[in-house]
Amino acid sequence: MATLSLGAASVKPLGDRVLVKVVAQEQKTAGGIILPDTAQEKSQVGEVVAVGKGKVNDDGTRQPVDVQVGDRVFYSKYGGTDIKIGQEDYVLLSEKDIMATVA
């Protein structure tokens, strides 16, 4: 099997897709118990690193994506495709899977 070496900058989402870098989740509970990797839930917060040009409407116009590079977003738990680039985890999402921006 061939190995492909990519950088996050070389991944360009198409249409209304958004590439999000997953933000590491807290590994400790509020009570101080350290959780093993198998007990942790999938993170739902990340930082937008690349954005597609937007969805093409039926009349041929393009509807731009609502988020921008650098935004922190909250996305659907089971939405998107998980990607590992180098040592970092990313999720490639459709814009509809993004529920909110986080301040």
N, C-alpha and C positions, 0 to 999 in steps of 0.2 A: 504494500500500500504506500502511495506517495504521501509525503508530508508537505504541507503548505504553511509557510510562515507568513502571517498577516500582522498588520498593525491596525489599531482602531481607526487611524486616519485613512487607511486604504479601503475601508468598508463604507460604501455610499448607499444608503437606503433608497429604494424606489417608491414612487407614488406617495401614499400617505403613511409610509413606514417611518419609524423612529428607532434609532439605536441608543439604548440606555445602559450606562455603566451601573451595575448593581452596587449599592452602598452596603458595606458590611454591617451585619446585624449584631446587636449586643449579645455577648456570649454568656452573660450572667443575668440571673433573675433579680428582681427587686430585693429579694431576701438574701442575695449573695451566693446563691447556688450556681456553680458553673455548669453549663449545659454542654453535653457532647454533641458533635456534628450531627449524629443520627437523630437527636431529639429536637433540633432546631427547625423552625418553620422557614419556608422560602421567603426571602426578603421581598417587600413590595415597594420599596423606595429606591430611587436611583437618580442619576444625573444624565441629562440628555447630552450625547456627544456628537450625534449626527442626525440630520433631518432630511427627509425626501422633499421633492418640490411640491407635493400636494396631490390630491385626488383630481382626476379629470372628470368634469361633469358631463352630462349627456349632450349639452350644447357645445362642448369642446373647450370651455373655459376651465381654468385651473383654480381649485379652491385651496389656498395655502394652509399649511399645518398651523395649529394654534400655539404650539410650543416652539421654543428656540434653543439653540445650543447653550448649555450652561444652566438651564432650568432644572430644578429638583422636582421630580414628579412621583406621584403615588399611582401605581398601576395594578391591574387585575391580577389576582394571585395565580391563575392558570393561563393567563394570556401570553402570547408571544412565543418565540423560540429562543431557548437558552444557547448562548455561544460562549466559548472560552477562547480568548485571544491572549496568548502569552500566559501570564499568571492571573489575569483579570477575568471576572465574569461579566458578561453583557447579556442583554435581552433585546431581541429585535421584535418590536411591537407594531401593531397597526394603531393609528391614532385613536381609534374607538376604544382600545384597551386602556388608555390613559384616563384616569378618573379625576385627577386634580393636580395642581401645582402646589408645592410645599414651600412656605416662606422660610 
